[in-house]
Amino acid sequence: MPGVRPGRWAVVTAALASVAVPVCTPGHPTPGHPTARHPALPTRYEAVHPTRDSGPAPLAVLTGHRGRGEAEPGHARLAALAVPTAGLLSNTTTAEGVPPSLAADARYVRGSHVLRLASGRWMYLPDARTASAVVAAGHPAALRQIEASRAWLASGRVPGASPERRAAAERALLAMRALLRPNGAVAAGWSHGWKYSWPRDSSFAAAAFAHTGHDAEAHRILRYSAATQRADGAWEARTKLDGSGPPDARARQLDANGWVPWATWQWYQAAPRATRRARLATLYPMIRKAADHAAASLRADGLPPASPDYWELTTATANIGTAAPLLAGLNASADLAREANRPGDAARWARAARRLSAGISVRFLPLGYRRTVDGRHGHDSAVAFMAPPFNEAPAGLAGALDTTYRELLLPNGGLTPGNDPGARWGAYAWTPSTSFFALAWAGTGRPERAGRVMDWVLSKRNALGELPEKVDGSGRPCSVAPLAWTGSLAVLALVALDGPGLPTPPLRA
């Protein structure tokens, strides 16, 4: 997950026990609610609301991460103490975070980002404004915003085979829309350190928008990816939301060269046929640069070099969190080249994909697709990237998925990102890592198991119905909510579970 260059996914260690005091805020289930990266920086909890006994969906507030940009070398750390959001107000051009202290006694008006406060009044972000307003319930301008939001949902598809799943998908789609900027940047979250656009998170959001019928949003994200691509075909680890460049010198992550072409391919599969080829032509220069860079990165054994993976931690040898996305991206690029009538490009990238696939089979398969080819870094939830809708399931994947899931399962029912002995994640389950398996099992013919995993993730929505980044050892949602990546994964998994499934870029023989 983006953000852990020394550790967006910060962990509580024994050495920090004296300063880590969890404080929870209660919540009441919303209508349709199922229940109504490196330990280098101290992790702190911020008290934001007195504890009460009521409410089945409490929210543990975790602050003090460094990986999303807080406390970079030389960076003032005061802002890192800001309370993470529990929800969002949005007018589609900007957003305002809802703190947990307010979220505990408020609820969204269904299908919108308008909050109904405990007093019965409404709180919303007026159009063309950057600050919220509190108005009487039924205020005409707020009502127009509610109607527009519901119309946007109705213009696409809200997946989910049950009312609970549909309610979660609806809220996830609204959160993704709120985190999407007019220029196509997708904020990972709306808290300090998360207000940047990662190619990884953005790619998943584009795919989710595409497969729910929100073509304009998906294409806007891809255009932003094209605009922020480096001249060498790679991407910065993250960019400022205005697209002006990276906020720091964080190492680039090669997996972006897989995720962006994969997302473009997913968009193309769902896009209106009358216009998709012409619009692909405008994105094709981005695909060519990305795929050529990915192909050129492969070594003699067919694998990419060591690179920071989605944990945003560098490994000494090739890791599955980079190799699997690159394979998906090269296959996607080759297929897009065929659609664009570029046979030379298609053949070149298909050869590179076959080399990479062979390298993965030789080096990762015997290890059960563990994190690295040297076998020293344990299991990794990125094994799911070898499954559809990313890659056609290779030999041995079913067993590797089962084994990895068992190894990473925590007592709270969710998954830790991995069990690398050098990256202790503690008792916190990560909703993206857990969601990977719902998507993978949905794509490999195991819908019942996928559904159980997805329902666990959805049961951890907070009092406002937002999906959090993490779940603490007691099963409480914590850290930032909503998170664009988790919302996108949930939407994609629910689309896959509704049938007939999501498409997968073909590996050509």
C-alpha positions, 0 to 999 in steps of 0.5 A, a space after each residue: 500500500 502506498 506510503 510506507 517508505 519508512 512506514 505509512 503503515 506504522 506499527 505499535 511496538 513494545 517499546 512504544 507501549 508507554 506512549 500508545 494509549 488507544 482512545 475509541 469513539 463510539 458510533 452507531 450503525 448507519 442504515 444498511 451497515 452490517 453491524 446496525 509500514 515499518 516500526 521506525 517512528 513512534 505511533 501515537 493515539 489522539 484522544 478526540 471524544 470521551 468514551 461511552 458504552 453505546 454503539 456497536 462500531 467504535 473507532 480507534 484513532 491512530 495518528 503519528 504515521 510517517 509513511 504518508 509524508 509525516 515527519 519526513 527528514 527535516 519536516 516539522 512533525 506538528 501536523 502529524 498529530 492532526 486527527 485522521 478523518 472519519 469521513 468527508 464533506 464534498 462538493 466534488 471540487 474540494 473536500 473537508 474532513 470530518 473528525 471522529 469527534 463529530 462523526 460519532 453523533 452524525 450520519 450522512 443523508 443517504 446517497 450524499 456527503 451531507 451530514 445530519 448532525 445530532 441536533 437534526 441540522 445539516 452540515 455540508 460543503 456548499 458548491 464553490 466553497 472551501 469551508 462547510 456550513 451548518 443549515 436547517 434540514 431541507 435547506 434548498 442548496 443542500 438538497 440540490 447537492 443530495 439530488 446531484 449525488 444520488 443522480 451520479 450514483 444512479 448514472 452507474 452501477 452500485 454492486 452488491 448482492 445484498 442491501 448491506 453490500 450495496 450500502 457499503 459499495 454506495 458509500 465507497 463510490 461516494 468516497 472515491 468521488 470525493 477524493 477525486 480532484 477535478 484534474 484527475 488526481 486521487 487523494 489516498 485519503 483526506 488527512 495529513 500525509 495521505 493528501 497525495 496521489 499515488 499511481 497505485 491507488 489511482 489505478 485501482 480507483 480508475 478500474 473501479 469507476 470504469 466497472 461501475 459505469 463512471 467512465 468520465 471519472 476513470 478516464 480523468 484519472 488515466 489522463 492525470 497519470 499520463 500528465 504526471 508520467 516522467 520522461 523515462 516512462 516511470 512515475 514518482 512514488 506520489 505527487 502533490 494533488 495539483 500535479 506539480 510534482 512529488 512532495 519529497 525525494 521518496 524512491 520511485 516504485 516500479 510497480 506503477 509501470 504495471 498498475 497504470 497500464 493494467 488500469 488503462 486496460 480495465 478502463 478500455 474493457 468497460 468503456 463505450 465502444 463508440 469512443 474508446 479507441 479514439 480515447 485510447 489513442 490519446 493515452 497510448 504514448 503513456 502506455 508505450 513509455 510505461 511498457 518499454 520502461 518495464 520491459 527494459 528493467 527485466 534482468 537476465 533471469 526475466 525478473 525486475 530489479 529490487 524495488 520498493 513494493 506496495 509496502 514502500 520498503 525496499 528489498 534486496 532481491 526481486 519481490 512479488 509485489 513488483 513482479 506481479 503488477 509488472 506482468 499484469 501491466 505488460 500483458 495489458 500493454 500488449 493487448 492495448 497495442 493490438 487494439 491500437 494496431 501497433 503489432 510491433 509494440 504488441 509483440 515486443 511487450 508480449 515477449 517481455 511478459 513471457 520472460 517475466 512469467 517464466 522468471 516468476 515460475 522459476 524463482 517464485 513458484 518453488 517458494 510458494 510465491 513468497 515475498 522475495 526470491 531469496 526466501 528471507 522475507 516470509 509471506 506477502 499478501 501481494 501473492 494475490 496480485 498473481 490472480 485474476 483480475 491482474 494475471 491468469 492464475 499460474 501453477 501452484 497459486 491456489 495453494 499459495 493463496 490458502 497458505 498465505 492467508 493462513 499465515 497472515 490471519 490475525 485473531 481479529 479476523 483480518 490480515 497483516 500485510 506480511 510476516 517478514 521478520 524485518 517488518 513487524 506489523 503488530 496486531 493491526 489488520 490492513 483492509 487493503 491486504 485483506 481485500 486482496 484475497 476477496 478479489 483473488 478468490 472471486 477471480 479463481 472460482 471461490 466466491 463463497 470464500 471471497 464473500 466471507 472475506 469481503 463481508 469481514 472488511 465491510 463489517 469494519 466500516 466506521 460509524 459513518 459507513 466509511 472503510 478504514 485503512 486499519 482494524 485494531 487488535 480488538 476489531 475496531 476500525 482505526 486510522 484514516 477513513 475513507 481510504 481510496 484503495 480500500 474503497 476501490 478494492 471493495 467495489 471491484 470485489 463486489 462487482 466480481 462477486 455479482 458475476 460474471 467476474 472481472 476481465 484479466 489481461 491475457 498472457 499470450 503464448 
